[in-house]
């Protein structure tokens, strides 16, 4: 008797196929796409999917990082390894340079994450990009759950959650007028756990700070922030060394870590499987300013 073969795709294979389809659709439909690449786990998985989508050819668009000036050195090092290995053109949109050029204003109160908005919009306009891939996932935060895969931005780079286009049967409407652009989210249907399963399966290089390590930290407002010259201690705060890891990476002054002994991808998967708080909810200070902090930033043009 001929053995039966199961040709059904696994969940990861289905997610991978969907993301690859999105990359190919955008490359065929838009004149000048760019991939927003921070060097964090989600953007690295996104770049890995783009690599697969166009193999054996090179990825047919550049990558761009919006540099806050306070990014983790380990993340920047991994970013550079990926760019060099794939032979990509990388654009760095610097918040510091945007401040120097008068594109954004540093009033001493506004976070570098919010200053990224004007920096990003200026870079998109300057280079004439018509589509920008982002690594946002719907499980991260409630505002991101409102996104479509193709997220329309008007001529001012702003997002209106009430003007989202339907995406029935995975059909995407990429029509834009002059000055407008699309944000594209190939990881929309992925979860944090899916990301880690994929990193584990594909043996993907990611920054070392995602794994447990000893670090000097400061506890502030229920978050564990990395100590250093970038962080001014407040009254009563002390520096202590703890075994920690990061679930997400961003501006060092606002991105917290968590107590963890997970030193391998397998151990991280076990840890995430029982987590009850998303990585942004647990470790991103810029999402704690208000209930609608992320949505407000997204309306202004944030990732």
ABEGO torsion letter per residue (X at the ends): XBBBBBABBBAAAAAAAAAAAAAAAAAAABABBBBBBAGBAAAAAAAAAAAAAAOABBBABBBBBBBAGABBAAAAAAAAAAAAAAGBBBBBBBAAAAAAAGABBBAGABBAAAAAAAAAAAAAAAAGBABBBBABBAAABAAAAABBABBBBBAAGBBBAAABBBBBGGBBBABBBBGBBBBBBAAAABBAAAAAAAAAAAGBBBBAAABBBBBBBBBBGGBBBBBEAABBBBBGBBBBBBBBBBABBBBAAABBBBBBABABAAAAAAAAAABABBAAAAABAAAAABAAAAAAAAAAGBX
